Each structure stands twice: as C-alpha cells, then as structure tokens.
Amino acid sequence: MLLMLCLVLFGMTTAYCCYSVYFYGGRWVANPHNPRISSQKQHVVMGRVTDRDGTVLAYTDETGARRYHSSRDTRMAVSQVVGDSGGKVSTGVDTFHAQYLLGFKANVLERLGDAFTGTPQRGDDLTLTISERLSRYIAEQFPGGKRGAVVMLNYKTGEILSMVSMPQFDPTDVGSALGDETAGALINRATQGLYPPGSTFKIVTMASALENLPDLQDFAFDCTGYFPVGNYSVTESGEHGVQTLSEAFVHSCNTTFAALSQDLGYAMLGQTAQAMGFNENFLFSDLIVYNSSYPIDDLSPEDLAWSSIGQGRVLTTPMHMALIASVIANDGVFNEPRLLGAITTAQGGQRPLPAAETGRRMITAAAAQQIEKDMIRVVKSGTGTRAAVGNGYVVAGKTGTAEASNDKSIEPHAWFVGYITNDNAPYAICVLVENGGSGGSVAAPLARKALQKAINLGL
C-alpha cells in the first residue's frame, strides 16, 4: 500500500510538472533573469520586429547592438509592446518572445545550415499585428499629462491593432524611466493595470440578468436618486424616474443596477463574471495579461450592490474590457487576443503561430444581441454620444466613470468600451484615462478619434 501511495504521488508530481512546463514554460524562458537569454545574445543575431505594415520597430545592427525605430514618437508609442534590450519591460516582445527572436525555436537543420555556410546564427523575425501609425496617432491624441491605456482589437480575428500605455518611455533611454519610478512608464497599463471598471461592468451585470432572470420585459424601477442597501446607499447624480432595464443601461443608472443585483445575488452575478473572464488565470500565448478579479468571498448586500456597478473590489485591465466588447460583438463568443502576425525564419520560411483559443462561448447569443442594441442606444442617445463616428458606421458602446478614491477631490477614472458593428470595420476598443473625469466627456471622444483613424487606415 505504501508503494502504491508513493507511485500515485510520483505520478501526480510528474503530471503537475508536465502541466507547468506546458503552460508556463514559455514564460519561464522569457524571464529576463534567465541566464540562457543573456548567453544566447552573445552568439545569435536577434531577429527584427516589424508592425503589420512592415515598419521596422526593432532590429540588431552590424555591431550586435539592439536598435529601435529612428523616430522618437514611434519608439515611445510602441515602447510597451516592443519592450527594451535589457528586459526591464518583461512583457515586451523583445523579452517575452525571445524564444523566437534569439533562435531557440530553430531546428537542427536550420542550425546546421548556418554552420556549413559560416554565417552567424540569426533568430526569427516577428511581424506584429499592431499598426505603428495607429499607435502613434492614439498616443498623440491622449489627454496631456494623464496616465492610462487604449486597446483596439479586430474582434473577428482577435488581432491587436493597437495597445498604447501612458506614460511612455524611450527604449534608447531606459535609464530616464528607471530614474522616475513614480511615473510608472515601464508598466504596461493596458495589460498590467488593474482598475475598477465602473459602469462598463454593467455589461456583465446586464448579461447576468438576461441569462438568469425571467420576465425582464416587465422589469421597471423607479430611480429616485438613491437606493438604500445594507448600511449604505447607492446614489445617482439625478432622478431618472420609472424606467426599463434597457433605459437604465442607456442612462447608466447606478440605483437600478444596484437594485437588480439584489435579485441576482452573488451566485448568479459571480457565475456570469467568471464566465466572462473574471478570476480567470489568463495564459494567452502571445502576451501577458494580469488577472481581473470579482469578489466572491463577501456576501454582504452592499458589497454586491457596489460590485454590480463596477466599484468596490472589482478590478480589471483595459485589455480584458476590450475583450468583453469583442465578446458582445461576436454574439457571445470569445477569441484569444493575438499579437503575433507572422514568424519568419532566418532562411525565409514561416513558422506556425502559437495555438490560440477561439470559439469559447461566454454568454448566449440572445443576451449579446440585446446588449448590443442597448450599447448602440448608449452612443446614439445616451452617455456615449461623443463616441459616434458617423459616415454610416454604427458604434455600440458603454461609458464608465469609476471612483478611484473616497477622497472626492480626486478625479474618477474615465472609461469607454465599445466597437463598430459594421463588418468592414470590426474594431473593438477600450479607453481608460486615469483620473480623467467623466467617461462620456473624456474617454468617448478619444475612442471616436481612434476608431476613425483605424477606418481611414483601412486596418
């Protein structure tokens, strides 16, 4: 019996080891403290990194030094995506995808070919899905002096078209960013910044209600400006009067959704939140995205009410919220975000792209279609009118104004989450401006500019 127990424990340890290597091996290899990385740099010419249009963002010169785009504006606009030569930004391509750029993926025949020809071994070249022109434009339009992030995706393919984090840094002068740690320029706020989503989370609460509560067509709530729950009251800036759930979504009425949360309860709302990626360990193949969180340990009515409107202990990244917009656009189906567009070997061949999850259903198609109708109304006549693009393009969206502190003198975070419904412009976007104020007046106009630029560029 002891022998059998030892065998079982050994089998479980082996299985866990295999699981860890399979899911985390790429992240371990990409660790900037991995001595194999620095060793490989001594005898392998690091591959190029280009954007979707072929613009070279990073390359290795004839002396072996790592170089970046000649334009400082471009270098800074894509700094968080590309990273730096010293690995200070561990989530950047230069570090996270070092297994390709430094030739770890080269097979025996490729290495023998280099040996016979006497040429130095070269790593793979990477073509990214982002647009340098779009990224630079977004960085230029971002509110001056503010921090935050903008993420834009092709919701049909999952391709990341832009991922801008503010403030930026210059990869040719990382020392300046290290010297000003308070600015946090080395943090990719698009994928690492965790923020209360505010009213953009009402997309999740709405989905939970549509999937779990019957007879919502008869739902009506009289908004008087406040809703008492537990020892607190959820307040609203004004009185909306009697309204349906769709009208409350368009008006972004906090009291209505707080009342709705009491009907849903933690079990149903938490289940929907987790189905849509909250509390999930994101293990995307192309990039690192920090995990969003939805509280499931405190069952107090007031905590439930605050969580239903994206406050309290709910935290998420701009990338995750852009993915949620993509889920609604795709009738409830999730596709993993992609940053790698092509991997080209030193010999000119193409490596297969890492496998990515596609087609996972998060919510029902019926729920997604109803939410889309309401999100279109938000932009047409609700809080998100400043995100409208015009010229025949229909934008569906949701604004958010998330309290960042109990100190009312501190401005809230401004959010906009949405997408263009037209098939010829399948762009989903999330805009976050830290302490920017109102989502409708600050984040929505920036979303409009970014979406219009993407249309003009024909991405």
Buried (B, 14 or more C-beta within 10 A) or exposed (E): EEEEEEEEEEEEEEEEEEEEEEEEEBEEBBBBEBEEBEEBBEEBBBBBBBBBEEBBBBBBEEEEEBBBBEEEBBBBBBBBBBBBBBBBBBBBBBBBBBBBBBBBBBEEEBEEBBEEEEEEBBBBBBBBBBBBBBBBBBBEBBBEEBBBBBBBBBBBBBBBBBBBBBBBBBBBEBEEBEEEEEBBBBBBBBBBBBBBBBBBBBBBBBBBBBBBBEEBEEBEBEBEBBBEBEEBBBEBEEEBEEBBBBBBBBBBBBBBBBBBBEEBBBEBBBBBBBBBBBEBEBBBBBBBBBBBBBBBEEEBBBBBBBBBBBBBEBBBBBBBBBBBBBBBBBBBBBBBBBBBBBBBBBEEEEBEEBEBEEEEBBBBEEBBEBBBEBBBBBBBEBBBBBBBBEEEBBBBBBBBBBBBEEEEEEBBBBBBBBBBBBEEBBBBBBBBBBBBBBBBBBBBBBBBBBBBBBBEBEB
